[in-house]
Amino acid sequence: MPYVNKPRPYKHEYKKQVARDEHEDRMERQRARRSYDKKGIDRKGKDVAHVKALSKGGTNRDGTRLQAPSKNRSFRRKSSGAMK
């Protein structure tokens, strides 16, 4: 908990996220969640998973699906820790 006695620097965190090229992926995930909400699909307790991972160049057009969090948040890894 690094921000116990001071306010959280949201603007600084946002700039760091943009600098690391994470902003577009976050927006893509948000658009995927909103599309399920717009269709009226209940996603309570589920994650919106991309068929092709965003870190591997996937997009919402490649497809999304609802998955249990335990299935969506763990992947087979190489010895370097990267996703297979």
C-alpha positions as CSV (number, residue, x, y, z in Angstrom):
1,M,0.0,0.0,0.0
2,P,2.2,2.8,-1.2
3,Y,-0.3,5.6,-0.9
4,V,-1.3,5.5,2.8
5,N,-0.7,9.1,3.7
6,K,-1.0,10.8,0.3
7,P,-3.4,10.9,-2.6
8,R,-3.0,8.5,-5.4
9,P,-1.3,10.1,-8.5
10,Y,-3.8,9.1,-11.2
11,K,-2.4,11.4,-13.8
12,H,1.1,10.0,-13.3
13,E,-0.2,6.4,-13.4
14,Y,-2.0,7.1,-16.7
15,K,1.1,8.7,-18.3
16,K,3.1,5.6,-17.3
17,Q,0.4,3.3,-18.8
18,V,0.4,5.2,-22.1
19,A,4.2,5.2,-22.2
20,R,4.3,1.4,-21.7
21,D,1.7,1.0,-24.6
22,E,-0.8,-0.6,-22.3
23,H,-3.6,1.9,-22.8
24,E,-4.9,0.5,-26.1
25,D,-5.2,-3.0,-24.7
26,R,-7.1,-1.7,-21.7
27,M,-9.5,0.2,-23.9
28,E,-9.9,-3.0,-26.1
29,R,-10.8,-5.0,-22.9
30,Q,-13.3,-2.3,-21.9
31,R,-15.0,-2.3,-25.3
32,A,-15.4,-6.1,-25.1
33,R,-17.0,-5.9,-21.7
34,R,-19.3,-3.1,-22.8
35,S,-20.4,-5.1,-25.9
36,Y,-21.6,-7.9,-23.6
37,D,-23.4,-5.5,-21.4
38,K,-25.1,-3.9,-24.4
39,K,-26.4,-7.3,-25.6
40,G,-27.8,-7.8,-22.1
41,I,-25.6,-10.8,-21.3
42,D,-25.1,-11.3,-17.6
43,R,-21.3,-11.7,-17.0
44,K,-21.5,-11.9,-13.2
45,G,-18.7,-14.0,-11.9
46,K,-17.2,-14.4,-15.4
47,D,-14.3,-12.9,-17.4
48,V,-14.5,-11.7,-21.0
49,A,-11.7,-13.7,-22.6
50,H,-10.2,-13.0,-26.0
51,V,-9.8,-16.0,-28.3
52,K,-6.4,-14.6,-29.3
53,A,-4.7,-12.9,-26.4
54,L,-4.3,-9.1,-26.7
55,S,-0.6,-9.5,-25.8
56,K,-0.2,-11.8,-28.8
57,G,-1.8,-9.3,-31.2
58,G,-5.5,-10.2,-30.8
59,T,-8.4,-7.9,-31.0
60,N,-12.1,-8.0,-30.3
61,R,-12.7,-8.9,-33.9
62,D,-10.8,-12.2,-33.4
63,G,-13.5,-13.1,-30.9
64,T,-14.4,-13.0,-27.3
65,R,-16.0,-15.5,-24.9
66,L,-17.1,-15.7,-21.3
67,Q,-14.9,-17.8,-19.1
68,A,-14.5,-18.6,-15.5
69,P,-11.8,-16.5,-13.9
70,S,-9.7,-19.6,-13.0
71,K,-9.6,-20.5,-16.7
72,N,-8.9,-17.0,-18.1
73,R,-6.2,-15.9,-15.7
74,S,-3.7,-18.7,-16.0
75,F,-1.9,-19.9,-19.2
76,R,0.8,-22.4,-20.0
77,R,4.1,-20.7,-19.8
78,K,7.6,-21.1,-21.3
79,S,10.6,-21.5,-19.0
80,S,11.2,-17.7,-19.5
81,G,7.7,-17.0,-18.0
82,A,6.2,-15.8,-21.4
83,M,2.9,-17.2,-22.6
84,K,3.2,-20.2,-24.9
